[in-house]
Amino acid sequence: MMTFWLVLAALTAAVLALLLLPLLRRGDASASDRAAHDVAVYRDQLAEVERDVEAGLLTSDQAEATRIEVQRRILGVGRDGAARPVGRGARLVLAGSLAVFVPAVAVGLYDHLGVPGLPDKPYDVAQAERQQLGGDQDPTILAMIEGLSAKLTGNPNDVEGWQLLGRSYRALNRLDEAAASLRQAAKLGSTDPETYATLGESITLAGGGAVTAEAGNAFRNALRLHPGDPRSRFYLGMEAMQLGDAVQAVAIWRDLEKDSAPEAPWLPFLRERMREAAASAGVAPESVPPQSPVTASVGDARHERAAPAQRDTPEMVKAMVAQLADKLAQDGGDVEGWVKLGRSYRVLGDMEKARDAYAKAVALKPTDVQTRMDYADVLLLMAGEPEQLPDAYVAVMREILALDPANADAQYFVGLAELQAGRYRLARTHWSKLLGGLDPKSAEFKELKKQIEELPEG
């Protein structure tokens, strides 16, 4: 036993050296440099996802789940704000504190989680477990997690234990186990916002990116305890988007953008999501007032009604959509029903059915501009990223322009279609009308003016 403690002391000394040496000398890299490097790596990962989709290596659902995970990591970079330089005196104080704190915590943790009398496993058994669990998961950490799980079986009312177990499972990407542990912590009355945020995230990622009623409630609880949490605010914008309220999604994300520091690493992809949501709703992002997700109405009624046994799993969402489709097949005169069905199919990724549903709505209400905008948006999404605008899409945009000559989207895309067809004079006419309605100080005005100036004559 003495040998064990001598080895433990040596390992503790080594860890202290690794921790203290950087504190006792001035660092060369700033926290902002490290954050910028991390964000650059994550953006490369997002680009790699797009390449895998194009190569057919990932399905759209797999790609979306991967994007969410990478974006979650970007949200985690710099979440607590930019680091401030630490003076030498403060570093010495911190170093002294660590010299006392690390050994004390190590002994305390081992006393709580360790089992000194447990015999070692045979090498071949340990190797088999390592291969089964994955080489990047330390067997020692896994053993500690298993030990904590066993202790909680005997002491199921330990809130902090369930919180620690849930976060540990989340770090290992064992999402269902993470959610189960964090549910138990919440049930016991946890007041830790991180518990609820991680619970919501685990449920969402386990469901392939679907923000269910349970996940939405978890994110709202996190915000009631910590109103500024960017992760919860981002996911609640996703919830609004998935429920078919793109304008509310933009409002929630604009609220997050407003409260984010200019150098916040999540701003670029947040703004990209806002642009996508605003385009689907046919509005300009800056025209939507920011709104906190805590006061937003989207999803609240659903969350209040839903009992624990009635959580909106992806299977239940598909069943509800099928039920609406059956109802409309019997009574096809409900315009709003067809619009809702189109939005639902779009959230599920079934663009052909979304197109057909919007086509029904347009036929029933031919003078409604927004319905045609939604229909055109689906037609463009179905085309992917074509070199030329699809004929069907251009035809619908021309119809919108006939109904609403001041519609900015129709003016731009009809002008773009004329440009692609070589009718430069008509392109200039449409874009000049659009330019007249833009703020001369805006970036959109400057960009469109440049495009007009670069148009060939004719």
C-alpha positions in Angstrom: 0.0 0.0 0.0 2.9 2.3 0.7 4.1 1.8 -2.8 0.7 3.0 -4.1 0.9 6.2 -2.1 4.5 6.9 -3.3 3.4 6.5 -6.9 0.4 8.7 -6.3 2.6 11.4 -4.8 5.0 11.2 -7.8 2.1 11.6 -10.2 0.7 14.5 -8.2 4.1 16.2 -8.3 4.2 15.7 -12.1 0.7 17.2 -12.6 1.6 20.2 -10.4 4.7 20.8 -12.5 2.6 20.9 -15.6 0.1 23.3 -14.0 2.6 25.6 -12.3 5.3 26.1 -14.9 3.1 28.0 -17.3 2.0 30.3 -14.4 5.5 31.1 -13.4 6.5 32.3 -16.8 4.9 34.8 -19.1 2.8 33.1 -21.8 3.3 33.9 -25.5 -0.2 33.2 -26.8 -3.2 35.2 -25.7 -6.6 33.7 -24.9 -8.0 35.4 -27.9 -5.4 33.8 -30.2 -6.3 30.4 -28.8 -10.0 31.1 -29.3 -9.4 32.3 -32.9 -7.4 29.1 -33.6 -10.2 26.9 -32.1 -12.9 28.7 -34.2 -10.8 28.3 -37.4 -10.5 24.6 -36.7 -14.3 24.3 -36.2 -15.0 26.2 -39.4 -12.8 23.8 -41.3 -14.9 21.0 -39.8 -18.1 22.7 -41.0 -16.6 22.9 -44.5 -15.6 19.3 -44.3 -19.2 18.4 -43.5 -20.4 20.1 -46.7 -17.8 18.3 -48.8 -18.9 15.0 -47.3 -22.5 15.8 -48.2 -21.5 16.6 -51.8 -19.5 13.3 -52.0 -22.5 11.3 -50.7 -20.7 10.2 -47.5 -23.3 11.8 -45.2 -27.1 12.0 -45.4 -28.8 15.4 -44.8 -29.9 14.3 -41.3 -26.3 13.1 -40.4 -24.9 16.4 -41.7 -27.3 18.5 -39.7 -26.5 16.7 -36.5 -22.8 17.1 -37.1 -23.3 20.8 -37.9 -25.1 21.3 -34.6 -22.4 19.6 -32.7 -19.6 21.7 -34.2 -21.7 24.9 -33.7 -22.2 23.9 -30.1 -18.4 23.7 -29.7 -18.1 27.2 -31.3 -20.6 28.5 -28.7 -18.4 27.1 -26.0 -15.4 29.0 -27.2 -15.1 32.3 -25.3 -18.5 31.8 -23.6 -17.2 33.6 -20.5 -15.8 36.5 -22.4 -12.3 37.5 -23.4 -9.6 36.6 -20.9 -7.8 39.5 -19.2 -4.0 39.5 -18.7 -2.9 38.2 -15.3 -0.1 40.0 -13.5 2.9 38.2 -12.0 1.7 38.6 -8.5 -1.7 37.1 -9.2 0.0 34.2 -11.0 2.2 33.5 -7.9 -0.9 33.5 -5.7 -2.7 31.2 -8.1 0.4 28.9 -8.3 0.6 28.7 -4.5 -3.2 27.9 -4.3 -2.9 25.2 -6.8 0.0 23.6 -5.0 -2.3 23.1 -2.0 -5.6 22.6 -3.8 -4.6 19.9 -6.3 -3.3 17.4 -3.8 -6.2 18.0 -1.4 -8.8 17.6 -4.2 -7.0 14.5 -5.5 -7.1 12.8 -2.1 -10.7 13.9 -1.6 -11.9 12.5 -5.0 -10.1 9.3 -4.5 -11.7 8.9 -1.0 -15.1 9.5 -2.6 -14.8 7.6 -5.9 -11.8 5.3 -5.4 -11.8 1.6 -4.3 -8.3 0.9 -2.9 -8.9 -2.8 -2.4 -10.1 -3.4 -6.0 -7.8 -5.9 -7.8 -6.5 -4.9 -11.2 -8.1 -6.3 -14.3 -6.2 -8.8 -16.5 -4.5 -7.0 -19.4 -6.5 -8.8 -22.1 -9.8 -7.8 -20.4 -8.7 -4.2 -20.1 -7.6 -4.2 -23.8 -11.0 -5.6 -24.9 -12.9 -3.0 -23.0 -10.7 -0.2 -24.4 -11.4 -1.4 -28.0 -15.1 -1.6 -27.3 -15.3 1.8 -25.8 -13.0 3.5 -28.2 -9.3 4.4 -27.9 -10.0 8.1 -27.1 -11.9 7.3 -23.8 -9.5 6.8 -20.9 -10.3 3.5 -19.0 -9.4 5.3 -15.7 -12.0 8.0 -16.3 -14.5 5.4 -17.3 -13.9 3.4 -14.2 -14.4 6.5 -12.1 -17.7 7.2 -13.9 -18.8 3.7 -13.3 -17.8 4.0 -9.6 -19.9 7.2 -9.3 -22.8 5.5 -11.0 -22.6 2.7 -8.5 -22.4 5.1 -5.5 -25.5 6.9 -6.8 -27.4 3.6 -6.8 -26.9 3.6 -3.0 -27.5 7.3 -2.6 -30.0 8.3 -5.3 -30.8 11.7 -3.7 -27.3 13.1 -4.4 -28.1 16.0 -6.7 -24.4 17.0 -7.3 -23.6 13.4 -8.0 -26.2 13.1 -10.8 -25.1 16.5 -12.2 -21.4 15.3 -12.4 -22.5 11.9 -13.8 -24.6 13.6 -16.5 -21.9 15.9 -17.6 -19.4 13.1 -17.7 -21.6 11.0 -20.0 -22.1 14.1 -22.2 -18.3 14.6 -22.5 -18.1 10.9 -23.7 -21.0 11.6 -26.1 -23.2 9.0 -24.4 -26.2 11.2 -24.9 -29.1 9.0 -23.7 -27.2 8.2 -20.4 -26.3 11.9 -20.0 -30.0 12.9 -20.4 -31.2 10.2 -17.9 -28.7 11.4 -15.3 -29.5 15.1 -15.7 -33.2 14.4 -15.6 -32.7 12.8 -12.2 -30.7 15.9 -11.1 -33.5 18.2 -12.3 -36.1 16.0 -10.6 -34.3 16.4 -7.3 -34.5 20.2 -7.7 -31.2 21.2 -9.2 -30.6 25.0 -9.3 -27.6 24.7 -11.6 -28.3 26.3 -15.1 -25.6 24.1 -16.7 -27.6 21.0 -15.7 -30.6 22.2 -17.7 -28.7 23.5 -20.7 -26.7 20.2 -21.0 -29.9 18.2 -20.5 -31.6 20.1 -23.4 -28.6 19.7 -25.6 -28.2 16.0 -24.9 -31.9 15.4 -25.8 -31.6 17.5 -28.9 -28.4 15.8 -30.2 -29.7 12.3 -29.4 -32.8 13.2 -31.5 -30.8 14.2 -34.5 -31.2 17.9 -33.9 -34.9 18.0 -33.1 -35.6 20.4 -30.2 -38.4 18.5 -28.5 -40.8 19.9 -25.9 -38.7 18.4 -23.1 -35.5 19.9 -24.5 -37.2 23.3 -24.9 -38.4 23.3 -21.3 -34.8 22.4 -20.2 -33.4 25.4 -22.1 -36.0 27.7 -20.7 -35.2 26.5 -17.2 -31.5 27.2 -17.9 -32.3 30.7 -18.9 -34.5 31.4 -15.9 -31.4 30.6 -13.8 -28.9 32.2 -16.1 -30.6 34.5 -18.6 -27.5 35.1 -20.8 -26.6 31.5 -21.6 -25.9 31.6 -25.4 -26.2 27.9 -25.9 -29.8 27.8 -24.7 -30.8 30.9 -26.6 -29.4 29.5 -29.8 -31.3 26.2 -29.4 -34.6 27.9 -28.6 -34.2 29.8 -31.9 -33.9 26.4 -33.6 -37.0 25.3 -31.8 -39.0 28.2 -33.2 -37.6 27.4 -36.7 -38.6 23.8 -36.4 -42.1 24.8 -35.3 -42.5 26.8 -38.5 -42.0 30.3 -37.0 -39.0 31.6 -38.8 -39.6 35.2 -37.8 -39.6 34.2 -34.2 -36.4 32.3 -34.7 -34.8 35.5 -36.2 -36.1 37.5 -33.2 -34.5 35.1 -30.7 -31.2 35.0 -32.6 -31.1 38.8 -33.0 -31.5 39.1 -29.3 -28.5 36.8 -28.8 -26.5 38.7 -31.4 -27.3 42.0 -29.6 -26.0 40.7 -26.4 -22.9 39.1 -27.8 -19.5 40.7 -27.8 -18.2 41.8 -31.3 -15.5 39.2 -31.1 -17.8 36.3 -30.0 -16.8 33.3 -32.0 -20.3 32.1 -32.6 -21.5 35.3 -34.4 -20.6 34.3 -38.0 -22.6 31.0 -38.0 -25.4 32.7 -35.9 -25.8 35.4 -38.6 -25.8 32.8 -41.3 -28.6 30.9 -39.6 -30.5 34.3 -39.2 -30.1 35.0 -42.9 -31.5 31.5 -43.8 -34.4 31.9 -41.5 -35.2 35.4 -42.7 -35.0 34.3 -46.3 -37.5 31.5 -45.6 -39.9 34.0 -44.1 -39.4 36.6 -46.8 -38.2 39.3 -44.4 -35.0 41.2 -43.9 -33.3 40.2 -40.6 -32.8 43.8 -39.5 -36.6 44.3 -39.8 -37.3 41.8 -37.0 -37.2 43.3 -33.4 -35.0 41.2 -31.0 -36.9 39.2 -28.4 -35.8 37.1 -25.5 -36.7 33.4 -25.8 -38.0 33.5 -22.2 -40.8 35.9 -23.2 -41.3 34.4 -26.7 -44.7 32.9 -27.3 -43.6 30.2 -29.8 -43.8 26.7 -28.3 -45.0 27.9 -24.8 -48.5 26.5 -25.2 -47.1 23.3 -26.5 -44.7 23.0 -23.6 -47.3 23.8 -21.0 -49.7 21.2 -22.4 -47.3 18.4 -23.0 -47.2 15.7 -20.3 -43.9 13.8 -19.7 -45.3 10.8 -21.5 -46.3 13.0 -24.5 -42.9 14.4 -25.5 -42.5 15.3 -29.1 -40.1 12.6 -30.3 -39.3 12.7 -34.1 -41.6 9.7 -34.5 -44.5 11.6 -32.9 -43.8 14.6 -35.1 -44.0 12.5 -38.2 -47.2 10.9 -36.9 -48.8 14.3 -36.3 -47.8 15.4 -39.8 -49.3 12.3 -41.3 -52.5 12.9 -39.4 -52.7 16.5 -40.8 -52.1 15.2 -44.3 -54.9 12.6 -43.9 -57.2 15.3 -42.7 -56.4 17.6 -45.7 -56.9 14.7 -48.1 -60.5 14.5 -46.8 -61.1 18.3 -46.7 -58.7 20.0 -49.0 -60.1 23.6 -48.7 -58.1 24.6 -45.6 -55.5 27.0 -46.9 -53.7 27.5 -43.6 -53.7 23.7 -43.2 -51.8 23.2 -46.4 -49.4 26.0 -45.5 -48.8 24.3 -42.1 -48.3 21.0 -43.8 -45.8 22.5 -46.2 -43.8 23.9 -43.3 -43.9 20.6 -41.5 -42.6 18.6 -44.5 -39.9 21.2 -44.9 -38.8 20.8 -41.3 -38.7 17.0 -41.9 -36.7 17.5 -45.0 -39.3 16.1 -47.4 -39.1 18.9 -50.0 -41.2 17.2 -52.7 -44.2 16.9 -50.3 -43.5 20.4 -49.0 -43.7 21.7 -52.7 -47.0 19.8 -53.3 -48.5 21.2 -50.1 -47.6 24.8 -50.9 -48.8 24.3 -54.5 -52.2 23.4 -53.0 -52.2 26.5 -50.8 -51.3 28.8 -53.7 -54.1 27.3 -55.9 -56.6 28.0 -53.1 -55.4 31.5 -52.3 -53.7 32.8 -55.5 -53.3 36.4 -54.4 -51.4 35.6 -51.2 -47.8 36.8 -51.7 -46.3 35.1 -48.6 -47.7 31.7 -49.6 -46.1 32.1 -53.0 -42.8 33.2 -51.4 -42.8 30.0 -49.3 -43.6 27.9 -52.4 -40.7 29.6 -54.3 -38.3 29.1 -51.4 -39.0 25.3 -51.5 -38.5 25.2 -55.3 -35.1 26.9 -54.9 -34.1 24.6 -52.0 -35.0 21.5 -54.2 -32.6 22.8 -56.9 -29.6 22.8 -54.6 -27.1 25.3 -55.8 -27.7 25.6 -59.6 -25.6 27.8 -61.8 -28.9 29.1 -63.3 -32.1 29.9 -61.3 -34.7 27.2 -61.9 -37.4 28.1 -64.5 -40.2 27.1 -62.0 -38.7 29.4 -59.3 -38.3 32.3 -61.7 -41.9 31.9 -62.9 -43.2 32.1 -59.3 -41.1 35.1 -58.6 -42.5 36.9 -61.6 -46.0 36.1 -60.3 -45.1 37.6 -57.0 -43.7 40.7 -58.7 -47.0 41.1 -60.6 -48.9 40.9 -57.3 -46.5 43.1 -55.3 -44.3 45.3 -57.6 -42.3 46.5 -54.6 -41.4 43.1 -53.3 -37.6 43.2 -52.8 -36.9 39.5 -53.2 -38.9 39.3 -56.4 -37.2 42.4 -57.8 -33.8 41.0 -57.1 -34.3 37.5 -58.3 -36.2 38.4 -61.4 -33.4 40.9 -62.2 -30.9 38.1 -61.6 -32.9 35.8 -64.0 -32.8 38.5 -66.7 -29.0 38.9 -66.2 -28.5 35.1 -66.6 -30.6 35.2 -69.8 -28.4 38.1 -71.2 -31.2 40.7 -70.9 -29.0 43.3 -69.2 -31.4 46.3 -69.7 -34.2 44.5 -68.0 -31.9 43.4 -65.2 -30.8 47.0 -64.7 -34.5 48.1 -64.6 -35.5 45.7 -61.9 -32.4 46.3 -59.8 -32.6 50.1 -60.1 -36.2 50.0 -58.7 -35.0 47.8 -55.8 -32.0 50.2 -55.2 -34.5 53.1 -54.9 -36.1 51.5 -51.9 -32.9 50.7 -50.0 -31.2 52.7 -47.3 -28.2 54.4 -49.1 -26.1 53.8 -46.0 -26.8 50.1 -45.9 -24.3 47.4 -47.1 -27.1 46.0 -49.3 -27.4 49.4 -51.1 -23.7 49.5 -51.8 -23.4 45.9 -53.0 -26.4 46.2 -55.3 -25.2 49.5 -56.7 -21.8 47.9 -57.5 -23.6 45.0 -59.2 -25.6 47.5 -61.3 -22.5 49.4 -62.3 -20.8 46.1 -63.4 -23.8 45.2 -65.7 -22.8 45.0 -69.4 -24.6 47.4 -71.8 -27.5 46.1 -73.7 
